[in-house]
Amino acid sequence: MKQKSEFSIIGQALLIIPGFDLVYQKLEQQVVLRGQAKSTFENYIHRIAQVCLHFNCLPEEVIEDELNDYLAGLALSAKSPSRSAFKHSVYGLRYYYRYVGLPTRAVKLPSLKKDARLPDILNKAELKKLFVAPTLLKHRILLMLIYSAGLRSSELINLKIADIDFERSSIHIRRSKYNKDRIVPLSLYMAVGLQKYLALEQPLTWLFNGKLLGSTYSSKAIAWVMREAVKEAGISKSVTVHSLRHSFATHLIEDGLNIITVKDLLGHSKIETTMVYLHIAQCPLIQAHSPLDTLYPQQR
């Protein structure tokens, strides 16, 4: 089990709540055995630790009505407009209750409605401003690569130099969400920038090294680079690193790429997830017509 700072939420729970250390070990083991992302475990265990510390006991010992009051407070909190704290708490508790053999309690937890808000994207003029905003070449390449290949932050972090195939103009994304691999195109323009970056920075195994030797770049560092670039570029939209991925998908659809191919490039498991971009993309309208007229176009 990883060592946690005694000042962290998880560290406090390990010190104060009897039995939480065993919960930590077992849930971490289950996530590894199921091939789930490390971030999944971190989100779940952090929220479970918060529940334990709030009630000073393990979740199965909490009275159902009191737990619902706690979750309602999270859902209504002004500090979490995206309701992410509420959602991750519900997901974490569902996972936990199934693990301890209380599936009925998992079912009784509040249902989660899908967020109907459309994702924010950057237009092409804003992207050009964004990509020249950072002072460091590494930061410019980092942001441009996320957009050019539609990457998640976790996918960028786990990219190795060997995953970039300049000869075949492709990027191999390994063991991403749902534990799936996929191949995405490497932009020719991006390839030139990457080669300059590699020659200048000379990273080791990972395409983007962290501060410590042999470590990967962090998601917090990527988020910081994005925030600073947005500020420097004078962009007023409320956008995040993930907005680059949304922009990638939207612009491909606007460029005429079919939705199935966009789905595969994004690594989505369901087409419904990709179809949200159809509501954002501004595609040219085609006047209603009969297909017979395109089969036999009129001679003018």
N, C-alpha and C positions, 0 to 999 in steps of 0.2 A: 504494500500500500504506500502511496506517495506521502511524503511528509507535508503537512499543511501548517501554515503559520497559525500560531495560537490566536492571532488577532483577526483571522478570517472567519467568515460565517461557518464554513465547514470545520475549521479548526476548533472553534468554540463548541460546536455540536459534538465533536470527537472527545472533547475534554469533559463536557457537562452531562450529556445525555447517555445514560446506561444502554448499551446495546447498539448504539449508532455506529461504532467501529466495525461491528460484524455486518451491519446493513451496507456500509460503504464498500467493504471487501466483496460481498456477494453481488451487489448490483454492478460493480465494476467488472466482475468476472462474467456476469450475464451479458453485458454490452459487448465484451470482447468475443465471447462465444457466438453471439448472434451476428458478429461482423458489423455492428453499428458504429457510427462515427463517434470519435472521442468527445466531440462537442455535445453530443446527445447525453452522454453520461454526466458531463460537467454541468449542463443545464438542469438535469433531473436532480442530481445530488445536492446542488446548491439550493434549489427550491425546497427539497425535502428537509434539508438542514434548517432552513428558515422556519418551516412549520414546527419542527421539533423544538427549536429554541423559543418560539412564540408560546407553545403550550407546555414546554418543559417535559416532554415525553415523546415516545415514538408515535407515528400517525395512527396506528391501530388502536391506541389508547384514548384518542381524542373523540369526544362525543360528536355525533354527526351534525347536530344543529350548530354547535360551536364552530365546527370546521366550515360549514356553509356561511356563517357570519364572517369568518376570516376571509374566505374567498370572495364574498360579495364586496368586502372592503377593498380588496385588490382590484376587482373589476371596476370599481367606481373611483379609484384613486386618480387624482388629477396629475400625479407625477408619472403615470404610465398611460399616455394617450393611445398607444398601440396595443394596450392590454397584454403586453408580452409577459409581465410578471404573473398575471392571472393565468394565461394560457400555459406557460411552462410549469406553474404550480399544479394545474389540473393534470397535465400530461405526466408529470413526475409522480403524482399521487396515484394515478391509474396504474402506472408501471409498478409502483411500490406495492399496492394492494394485491395485484396479480402475483407478485413475487412471494408475498407472505400468505397466499392462499385465501384472499378475501375478494374474489371477483365481483360479488354482489355489491360491495362498497365502491368498487371501481365504476360499476354501471350507474350507481346513484349520484355520482359526481355531476356537476353542472355540464350541460352540453355546450359545445363551442361552435358558434356561428362563424362561417367564413367571412373574412374581411372583404367587403364589396368594393372597397376603394381601389381605384386603378393605380398602378405603380407610376411613380414620377420618372420621367426620362429627360435626357439632355438632347437638344437639337444639334445638328452637325456644326453650326457656327460656335455653339457653346463648347462642344467637345474640342474643337481646334484651339480655343482659348485655354481650356483646361490643360491640354497636353503640353503647352509651352510655359505654363505657369511655374512649375517646380524648378528650382535652381539646379538640383542634382540630376544628372542623366539617369541614374538608377530610378529615381522617382517618376520621371517622365515615361521611361520604358515600362515601369510597373503598371501605371494607370492605363497606358495605351494597350498593353498586352491583355489586361482584363477585358477591355472593350472589344479588342480585335478578335478575341476568341470566345467571348461570352462566359468568362470564368467566374466561379464563386471564389471568395477570399480563400477558403480552405484549399481549393484546387491550385491556386497560385502558390500558396505556401508550400505545398507538397510537390511542386514541379522540380524535377532534377534536370541538369544540363542534358543528360542523355535522352530525356523525353522530347527534346526539340530536334526534329529531323529536317535539317535545312535542304537536303537533297530532294526529299519527297514533299517538302513544304507542308509538314504536318506536325501536330502536337499531340502527344499521347497523354491523356489524363487518366491516372490510375486510381482505382479504388475510391471513387468519389461517393457522392450520396447514393444510398441503396447498394453500396459496395460494387458499383459498376465501373468498368473502363469504357472510354470512348476516344475516338480520334477526331480532332477538329482541324480545319485548314490553318496553315500558318501564312498570314498575309506576306506578300513579297516586300511590301513597305516595312512591315514589322520585322522581317528577317534582317533587313539592313540595319535597323536600330539595335536589334539584339546582338548582332555581331560586333557592332561598335561598343556596346555595353560589356560584352564578354571580354573583349580585348582590353578595355580600360579597367574594369573591376576585378577580372580574373577570379570569379567565385570558384568554390571547390565543388562539392557534390551537388548542393542545392543551387537552383538557378538564382534565388535570392537568399543570401546568407543572413543569419541573425547576428547579433552583437558578439555572442560567444562562438568560439571556433567549433564548427560542425553543427551549429544550431540553425533552425529555419527562421525565416522572417515571421513576425507575429501579426495576427489579425488586428491588434490594437495599433501597431505601427502603420499598417496599410490604411486604417481608418483615419489616422492622423495625417498621413500624406494627402488623402482625399480632401479632408477638411481644409487644410492649408491651401491646397491648389484651388479649391472652390472659392475661398476667400480672396486669393491673389488674382483670380480670373474675373472677380466681380460678378459672380453668378449668384442671383438672389433666390433661386429655387431651393427647396428643402430636399437635397439629394444626398445619397450615401454611396459607398463603394458598390453596393448591389444595383444601384441605378445604372451603372455602366453595363451590367448584364442585361437589364431591362432595355436599355437603349440599343444594344447589339441585336436583340430579337426584333424589336420594333423596326429598326432600320432595314434589316434583312427582308422583312415582310413588305416594307415600302419599296424595296428594290426589286420585288417580284418573286422572291424565293417562296416555295410552297410551304405550308404550315407543318407538314410531316417532316420535312428536312430540318426545319427550324427546331422542331421537337427533339430530333435526334442530336442536333448540335448542342442543345442545352442540356441533354441528358435527362429530360423529363420522363417519368414512367407512364404518365397519362396525357393524352392529347388535350384534355380539358384544361390542364394547367397552362399549356402553351396558348390556348385560344384566347386568353385574356388580352394578348397583344393585338388581336384583331380589332379590339375596341379602341386601341390607342393609335394604331397605324393610320396614316392619312394616305390612302391609296387612291389613284385617279378613278373617277367613276366612269363606268362603261354604260352607254345608253342601251336600254332594253332592246333586244332584237331577236330575230329568229336565227337559229344555227344554220338554216338552209341558205341564208344570205351570205354566210361566211364560207359555206361549202361551194356555192356558185356565186362568187362576187360579181357584181354588175360591172360591165364594161362601160366606162365613161369616156 
